[in-house]
Structures are given as C-alpha cells and as structure tokens.
C-alpha cells in the first residue's frame, strides 16, 4: 500500500519558511524540516516504510507568502538538478559547482 505524506509549507514568527511533514497513515507528531536537504532525507526515510511507494501532497499554511513558496520551489529544483548531476557522474553540478563525488575533480597531491 502506498504511503501518503503531507508536506505543508509554513512560516515561523521570524518570517522563515519550514516544511512540516505528516505521514497520514500514522498517528504521529509532524516532522519539521528547515531546508530541502533535511526534507529530502526525511522523505526518503519515511518512504522506506512503504518500499518507496509514496505520494506527496503539497500545500501551504496561511501567512506563507508567494515569495516563500517560490523559494521552496527554487531550492527543490536546485536540489533535484544537483542529485541528477551526481547520479549521472557529471563533473559539475547544474550551478557550475564541482561535483565533489567525482574523483576527477581531485588533484593528486
């Protein structure tokens, strides 16, 4: 059976966005993620319980600005591009950063 994970973009009193994850198949406290790397790790971890068969439902809370939603979207796109470059063994990531997982980027000392 597929798991359903709710991802809700929220904003703190300080104006910083975060993502609250809830596994709708369980009665547990939500998980708070403060960046897309933490979010990706938690989604992967939660997905293991369902053999990777999950559906992610996105929404945003009241008070979340369009700029915050766009920032999350842009960071998620950058994360996906980075992961794809790593999977493909490219020497540089999409933003031009060297792929430090590629041994060709290290010089012999």
N, C-alpha and C positions, 0 to 999 in steps of 0.2 A: 504494500500500500504506500502511495506517495505521501510524503510529509508536506504540510503547508506551513510556511514560515512567513509571518507578517513582519515587514520592515517598515517602520514608521520614522520618518524624519521629524525630529523635534528640535526645539531651541531652548537653550539654557537662559537663565535670567541675565547672563552676561552677553547674550547675542550669539553664542557659539552653537553651531548645529551638532547634533549627535544622532545616532540611529539606534532605535530600540527594537530588538529582535524578540519575537514571541513564537514559540512552537505551538501552533494551535491544537496539536494532537495531545498536548500535555498540560497539566495544571501546575506550571512552574512560574517563578518570577521572570520577568523580561531580562534580557541581557543587553547591556549598554555598550555601544561601540563608539569611540570618539574619532575614529578615522577609517578610511576604506581598507587599510591593511588589516586592522583588527576585525572589521566587518567580514572580510574575505575568510580570515582564519575561523571565525565563529560559524559562518555559514557552512564551510567545509566540515567542521567538527559536527555540527548539527545534522548535516546531510549523511554522515556515516551511519547514523542510526537507521536511515531509510535506504541504505545502499546507493546513495547519491540521487535517489529519485525524489526530488523535492520541487515544489512550486513556491516561488517567492512572490508575495503580494506586497506592492509598494503603496504607501500613502504618506501624507504629511499632516502634522498636527496643526491646530490653529496657531497663528502667530508666526509660522515659518514663512519667511519671505521668498518670493520668486528667485532672488539672488542666491539664497541659501540652497534652494532646490537645484539651481543651476550649478552651484559649486560642487554639490554632491555628485551630480551627473557628470561634470567635467572630470572630477577626480576618479570616478568609477571608470570612465572611458580611458583615462591615462593608465590606470591600473591594468585594465584589460589589454591595452597595447603593450605594456611592459611584460605581462605574462606571456603574450603571444610571441614577442621577440625572444624571450627566454626559451620557450618551447621549440622555436624554430632554430635556435642556436645562432641567432644573428649577433654580429659583433657589437652593434649599438642598438639601444632601445629607440623607440619612436621619437623621443625628445632629443636624441643625439648623445645621451649619456652612454658611456661604455657599458657593455653587458659584462659585469664582473663575474658572471658564471661561465664566461667563455675564456678558456685558458689562453687563447691567442692574445688577449688583452694584457697579459702579464709578461713583462720582460724578464729574461733570465738575469739574475744579478751576478 
